[in-house]
Amino acid sequence: MRWAPTSGVANRAVRYGHRVAEGSDSQSASAGEGAGRDKWTDPKHVQRLLEQWGSQAGRTVAVAAARVREEAEDVWAEAQSVRRGERD
């Protein structure tokens, strides 16, 4: 007998080589507002994810820029010391 997914999370799990037990999907686990809706298509959930990823990307860019700036300052200082003859 071949195992076949029945919903969104299960489909993604199969794509990544994982098996998901039937009934463990967010569609069957939730009952209330948004019930039957996949969390990946819920606009509020997607917005939260994008905000988190954007925030993380912003921090990563800021750290990288600080490192690049520090390296540029070090290169400039080294070039100035060589120019002045302080270093060979």
C-alpha positions as CSV (number, residue, x, y, z in Angstrom):
1,M,0.0,0.0,0.0
2,R,1.3,3.4,-0.9
3,W,1.1,6.3,1.5
4,A,-0.5,9.5,0.0
5,P,-0.8,12.9,1.6
6,T,-4.2,14.5,2.0
7,S,-3.4,18.2,2.6
8,G,-1.0,21.1,2.5
9,V,1.4,20.3,5.3
10,A,1.5,16.7,4.4
11,N,2.3,17.6,0.8
12,R,5.2,19.8,1.9
13,A,6.4,17.1,4.2
14,V,6.5,14.6,1.4
15,R,8.4,17.1,-0.8
16,Y,11.1,17.3,1.9
17,G,11.2,13.5,2.5
18,H,9.2,13.4,5.8
19,R,6.0,11.6,6.6
20,V,3.2,13.2,8.5
21,A,0.5,11.2,10.3
22,E,-3.0,11.8,9.1
23,G,-4.8,14.3,11.2
24,S,-1.6,16.1,12.3
25,D,-2.2,18.8,9.7
26,S,-3.0,22.4,10.8
27,Q,-6.3,22.1,8.9
28,S,-7.6,19.3,11.0
29,A,-6.0,20.5,14.2
30,S,-7.7,23.9,14.3
31,A,-11.3,24.6,14.9
32,G,-12.4,28.2,14.9
33,E,-11.7,31.3,12.9
34,G,-9.6,30.2,10.0
35,A,-10.4,26.5,10.4
36,G,-9.8,24.6,7.3
37,R,-7.2,27.2,6.1
38,D,-3.6,26.3,5.6
39,K,-1.3,28.4,7.8
40,W,0.8,29.1,4.7
41,T,-2.1,30.8,3.0
42,D,-3.3,32.7,6.1
43,P,-2.3,36.4,5.4
44,K,-1.7,37.2,9.0
45,H,0.7,34.3,9.4
46,V,2.5,35.1,6.2
47,Q,2.8,38.7,7.3
48,R,4.3,37.8,10.6
49,L,6.8,35.5,8.8
50,L,7.8,38.2,6.4
51,E,8.2,40.7,9.2
52,Q,10.4,38.3,11.1
53,W,12.5,37.5,8.0
54,G,12.8,41.2,7.2
55,S,13.9,42.0,10.7
56,Q,16.5,39.2,10.6
57,A,17.7,40.3,7.2
58,G,18.1,43.9,8.4
59,R,20.1,42.8,11.4
60,T,22.3,40.6,9.2
61,V,22.9,43.4,6.7
62,A,23.7,45.8,9.6
63,V,26.3,43.4,11.1
64,A,27.8,42.8,7.7
65,A,28.0,46.5,7.0
66,A,29.7,47.1,10.4
67,R,32.3,44.4,9.6
68,V,33.0,45.8,6.1
69,R,33.4,49.3,7.6
70,E,35.8,48.0,10.2
71,E,37.8,46.2,7.6
72,A,37.9,49.3,5.4
73,E,39.2,51.4,8.3
74,D,41.9,48.8,9.0
75,V,43.0,48.8,5.4
76,W,43.0,52.6,5.3
77,A,45.1,52.8,8.6
78,E,47.5,50.2,7.2
79,A,47.9,52.1,4.0
80,Q,48.6,55.3,5.8
81,S,51.2,53.7,8.0
82,V,53.0,52.3,5.0
83,R,52.8,55.7,3.2
84,R,54.4,57.4,6.2
85,G,57.1,54.8,6.3
86,E,56.1,53.5,9.7
87,R,55.8,50.0,8.4
88,D,57.4,48.0,5.5
